[in-house]
């Protein structure tokens, strides 16, 4: 089971915490985990202020009408604390093990685009009718309606142009990938991590969002390394990853936080100002170590 913490928005000096679960049924990169919807409902039952979300639901594993109902139910029973992260699916080996067709990316994204329309329509006040290439429904009155109106926050992540423009159009939170999953596997690509590459990704979101861009939260999953020997640990990371870069270039990567607590606070604030990131996700293994960073941000 993976848990994550969200930091943001830094510029308002407000720190929110959210418990996020992935949506995989094979261990692969992430280890074994519980099914996200019932696990999040269990977490909701023993908390009162903790927000809950998915990071992210694979659209191909559920019909969007069913997902919309489950998400709305979770939102109501949690007192309006749920946010829905959803994606097109990417892990080829998981599809193969489940006997599911792993269609090309364009088809999976087409389905996701339609699914988002279905979900939002089911959450709306009026009965929903939709006719697309992949999904159809007629006169469906979604029950229950989500407590958060017009809908629970929607998170969509991606690293390429089409997904990020889609996220800009439809999402409340956009997760920027700094790795490459286009092959059906997770590949660490340094070209995805550079400041120029990340700024291009932000620009694609902006193009998709238009006038609503300022209302979108930008999210990132950083590599986090606490150390008093910043240069030495950075050189070790470069060697481990096989990168042909300098330490200074690594320190400029928006997806790398390396150094002391004070250094991370400084970097987070600078990246909020330069790129707009306000929503950072860290793993359960790093959660306690990262807490002092959150505390310092909250104290300022």
C-alpha positions as CSV (number, residue, x, y, z in Angstrom):
1,X,0.0,0.0,0.0
2,X,1.4,3.4,-1.0
3,X,0.6,6.6,0.9
4,X,1.5,10.1,-0.2
5,X,1.4,13.6,1.2
6,X,0.4,16.8,-0.5
7,X,2.1,20.1,0.3
8,X,0.3,23.3,-0.8
9,X,-0.4,25.8,-1.7
10,X,2.9,27.2,-0.5
11,X,2.3,30.8,-1.4
12,X,-0.7,30.9,1.0
13,X,1.2,29.2,3.8
14,X,-1.5,26.6,4.0
15,X,-0.5,23.0,4.3
16,X,-3.0,20.4,3.4
17,X,-2.5,16.7,3.8
18,X,-4.0,14.0,1.6
19,X,-3.8,10.2,1.7
20,X,-3.4,8.8,-1.8
21,X,-3.6,5.3,-3.1
22,X,-2.5,3.9,-6.4
23,X,-4.6,1.6,-8.6
24,X,-2.6,-1.5,-9.5
25,X,-3.2,-5.2,-8.9
26,X,0.3,-6.4,-9.5
27,X,3.3,-5.4,-7.4
28,X,5.8,-4.4,-10.1
29,X,7.3,-1.0,-9.2
30,X,5.1,-0.2,-6.2
31,X,4.7,-3.3,-4.1
32,X,1.4,-5.0,-3.1
33,X,-1.5,-2.7,-2.1
34,X,-5.1,-2.6,-1.2
35,X,-7.9,-1.8,-3.6
36,X,-8.2,2.0,-3.5
37,X,-11.9,2.7,-3.0
38,X,-12.6,0.4,0.0
39,X,-9.2,1.3,1.6
40,X,-9.9,5.0,1.3
41,X,-13.4,4.5,2.8
42,X,-11.7,2.7,5.8
43,X,-9.4,5.7,6.2
44,X,-12.3,8.1,6.0
45,X,-14.0,6.3,8.8
46,X,-11.2,6.8,11.3
47,X,-10.3,10.4,10.3
48,X,-12.2,13.7,10.2
49,X,-10.0,16.2,8.3
50,X,-7.6,14.1,6.2
51,X,-8.4,14.4,2.5
52,X,-8.4,11.2,0.4
53,X,-7.7,10.5,-3.2
54,X,-6.5,8.1,-6.0
55,X,-3.1,8.4,-7.7
56,X,-4.5,7.4,-10.1
57,X,-7.4,5.1,-11.2
58,X,-6.8,3.3,-14.4
59,X,-9.8,4.2,-16.6
60,X,-9.6,0.8,-18.4
61,X,-10.3,-1.2,-15.2
62,X,-13.8,0.2,-14.5
63,X,-16.7,1.5,-16.4
64,X,-16.9,5.3,-15.8
65,X,-20.5,5.1,-14.7
66,X,-19.6,2.7,-12.0
67,X,-16.5,4.8,-11.0
68,X,-18.6,7.9,-10.9
69,X,-21.1,6.3,-8.5
70,X,-18.3,4.9,-6.3
71,X,-16.5,8.2,-6.2
72,X,-19.7,10.1,-5.3
73,X,-20.5,7.7,-2.6
74,X,-17.0,8.0,-1.1
75,X,-17.3,11.8,-1.3
76,X,-20.6,11.8,0.6
77,X,-19.6,9.3,3.3
78,X,-16.3,11.1,3.9
79,X,-18.0,14.4,4.4
80,X,-16.7,15.9,1.1
81,X,-13.0,14.9,1.5
82,X,-12.4,12.9,-1.7
83,X,-10.6,13.8,-4.9
84,X,-10.6,11.6,-8.0
85,X,-7.3,11.0,-9.8
86,X,-7.8,9.2,-13.1
87,X,-5.6,8.3,-16.0
88,X,-5.5,6.4,-19.3
89,X,-3.5,3.4,-18.0
90,X,0.1,2.7,-18.9
91,X,1.6,-0.4,-17.3
92,X,1.7,-2.9,-20.2
93,X,2.7,-6.0,-18.0
94,X,-0.4,-5.4,-15.8
95,X,-2.7,-5.5,-18.8
96,X,-1.0,-8.6,-20.1
97,X,-1.3,-10.4,-16.8
98,X,-5.0,-9.5,-16.5
99,X,-5.7,-10.6,-20.1
100,X,-6.7,-7.1,-21.1
101,X,-5.9,-5.6,-24.5
102,X,-3.2,-2.9,-24.3
103,X,-4.4,-0.5,-27.0
104,X,-2.1,2.1,-28.4
105,X,-1.9,5.3,-26.3
106,X,-4.2,7.3,-28.6
107,X,-7.1,4.8,-28.1
108,X,-6.6,4.7,-24.3
109,X,-6.6,8.5,-24.2
110,X,-9.7,8.6,-26.4
111,X,-11.5,6.4,-23.9
112,X,-10.3,8.6,-21.0
113,X,-11.6,11.7,-22.6
114,X,-15.0,10.1,-23.0
115,X,-14.9,8.7,-19.5
116,X,-14.3,12.1,-18.0
117,X,-17.4,13.4,-19.8
118,X,-19.4,10.5,-18.5
119,X,-18.2,11.0,-14.9
120,X,-18.9,14.7,-14.9
121,X,-22.4,14.1,-16.4
122,X,-23.3,11.5,-13.8
123,X,-22.2,13.9,-11.0
124,X,-24.3,16.8,-12.5
125,X,-27.8,17.6,-11.2
126,X,-29.8,16.4,-14.4
127,X,-30.1,12.9,-15.7
128,X,-27.1,12.1,-18.0
129,X,-27.2,11.0,-21.6
130,X,-24.0,10.4,-23.5
131,X,-23.2,8.8,-26.9
132,X,-19.5,8.3,-27.7
133,X,-17.4,5.8,-29.6
134,X,-16.5,3.9,-26.4
135,X,-19.3,4.7,-23.9
136,X,-23.0,5.3,-24.1
137,X,-25.7,5.9,-21.5
138,X,-29.3,7.2,-21.6
139,X,-31.1,9.1,-18.9
140,X,-28.9,8.0,-16.0
141,X,-29.6,9.9,-12.8
142,X,-26.4,9.5,-10.7
143,X,-27.2,8.7,-7.1
144,X,-25.8,9.9,-4.8
145,X,-24.6,13.2,-6.0
146,X,-21.1,14.2,-4.6
147,X,-21.1,16.5,-1.6
148,X,-18.5,18.7,-3.2
149,X,-20.1,20.8,-5.9
150,X,-20.0,21.0,-8.8
151,X,-17.8,18.0,-8.4
152,X,-14.9,16.5,-6.3
153,X,-11.5,17.8,-7.4
154,X,-10.4,15.9,-10.5
155,X,-6.7,15.0,-10.9
156,X,-5.2,14.0,-14.2
157,X,-1.5,13.4,-14.8
158,X,0.7,13.1,-17.8
159,X,4.0,14.0,-19.4
160,X,3.2,14.4,-23.1
161,X,1.4,17.1,-25.0
162,X,-2.0,15.5,-25.6
163,X,-2.5,14.3,-22.0
164,X,-1.4,17.6,-20.5
165,X,-3.6,19.6,-22.7
166,X,-6.5,17.3,-21.8
167,X,-5.6,17.7,-18.1
168,X,-5.6,21.5,-18.6
169,X,-9.1,21.4,-20.1
170,X,-10.7,19.1,-17.6
171,X,-8.7,18.8,-14.3
172,X,-8.5,20.8,-11.1
173,X,-5.1,19.3,-10.3
174,X,-2.6,18.3,-12.9
175,X,0.3,16.0,-12.2
176,X,3.3,16.5,-14.3
177,X,5.3,13.3,-15.0
178,X,9.1,13.7,-15.3
179,X,9.6,10.0,-16.3
180,X,8.5,8.4,-19.6
181,X,5.7,5.7,-19.6
182,X,5.0,5.8,-23.3
183,X,6.6,2.4,-23.9
184,X,4.2,0.8,-21.3
185,X,6.9,0.7,-18.7
186,X,8.4,3.3,-16.4
187,X,11.6,4.8,-17.9
188,X,13.7,7.4,-16.2
189,X,14.6,9.9,-18.9
190,X,16.7,12.9,-17.9
191,X,15.4,14.9,-20.8
192,X,12.0,14.8,-19.1
193,X,13.4,16.3,-15.9
194,X,15.2,19.4,-17.2
195,X,13.8,22.9,-16.3
196,X,13.1,23.5,-20.0
197,X,11.2,20.3,-20.4
198,X,9.1,20.9,-17.3
199,X,8.4,24.5,-18.3
200,X,7.2,23.1,-21.7
201,X,4.8,20.7,-19.9
202,X,3.4,23.6,-17.9
203,X,2.9,25.5,-21.1
204,X,0.9,22.6,-22.6
205,X,-1.3,22.7,-19.5
206,X,-1.7,26.4,-19.9
207,X,-2.7,26.0,-23.6
208,X,-5.3,23.4,-22.6
209,X,-6.7,25.4,-19.7
210,X,-6.9,28.8,-21.2
211,X,-8.5,31.3,-18.9
212,X,-8.9,28.8,-16.1
213,X,-5.2,28.1,-15.8
214,X,-4.8,30.1,-12.6
215,X,-7.4,27.9,-10.8
216,X,-5.4,24.7,-11.5
217,X,-3.0,23.2,-8.9
218,X,0.2,21.8,-10.5
219,X,1.5,18.6,-8.9
220,X,4.8,16.8,-9.0
221,X,6.3,13.6,-7.5
222,X,9.8,14.5,-6.5
223,X,12.9,12.5,-5.8
224,X,13.7,13.3,-2.2
225,X,17.1,12.9,-0.6
226,X,17.9,14.3,2.8
227,X,21.6,14.9,3.4
228,X,24.1,17.2,4.9
229,X,26.5,16.4,2.0
230,X,24.5,17.8,-0.9
231,X,27.3,17.7,-3.4
232,X,28.4,14.1,-2.5
233,X,24.8,12.7,-2.6
234,X,24.1,14.5,-5.8
235,X,27.2,13.0,-7.4
236,X,26.0,9.6,-6.2
237,X,22.6,10.1,-7.7
238,X,24.1,11.1,-11.0
239,X,26.3,7.9,-11.0
240,X,23.3,5.8,-10.0
241,X,21.1,7.1,-12.8
242,X,23.9,7.2,-15.4
243,X,23.2,10.9,-16.1
244,X,25.7,13.1,-18.0
245,X,25.0,16.3,-16.0
246,X,26.6,18.5,-13.4
247,X,25.5,18.7,-9.8
248,X,24.3,22.2,-10.4
249,X,22.1,21.0,-13.2
250,X,20.5,18.4,-10.9
251,X,19.8,21.0,-8.3
252,X,17.9,23.0,-10.9
253,X,15.6,20.0,-11.8
254,X,12.1,20.7,-10.5
255,X,11.6,17.0,-9.7
256,X,14.7,16.7,-7.4
257,X,14.8,17.8,-3.8
258,X,18.2,17.1,-2.3
259,X,19.9,18.6,0.8
260,X,18.9,19.8,4.2
261,X,15.4,20.6,5.4
262,X,16.1,24.3,5.0
263,X,17.4,23.7,1.5
264,X,14.2,21.9,0.5
265,X,12.0,24.6,1.9
266,X,13.9,27.2,-0.1
267,X,13.7,25.0,-3.3
268,X,9.9,24.4,-2.8
269,X,9.2,28.1,-2.5
270,X,11.4,29.0,-5.5
271,X,9.7,26.4,-7.7
272,X,6.2,27.6,-6.6
273,X,7.2,31.0,-7.7
274,X,8.8,30.0,-11.0
275,X,6.7,27.0,-12.2
276,X,3.6,27.2,-10.1
277,X,3.9,23.8,-8.2
278,X,1.9,23.7,-5.0
279,X,1.1,20.0,-4.7
280,X,3.9,17.6,-3.9
281,X,3.5,13.8,-3.5
282,X,5.9,11.8,-1.3
283,X,5.8,8.1,-0.5
284,X,4.9,6.6,2.9
285,X,8.6,5.7,3.3
286,X,9.5,9.3,3.2
287,X,6.5,10.8,4.9
288,X,7.9,11.1,8.4
289,X,11.2,12.5,7.3
290,X,9.4,15.0,5.1
291,X,7.2,16.3,8.0
292,X,9.7,18.9,9.2
293,X,9.8,20.4,5.7
294,X,6.0,20.8,5.9
295,X,6.3,22.2,9.4
296,X,8.7,24.9,8.3
297,X,6.6,25.8,5.3
298,X,3.6,26.0,7.6
299,X,5.4,28.3,10.1
300,X,6.3,30.9,7.5
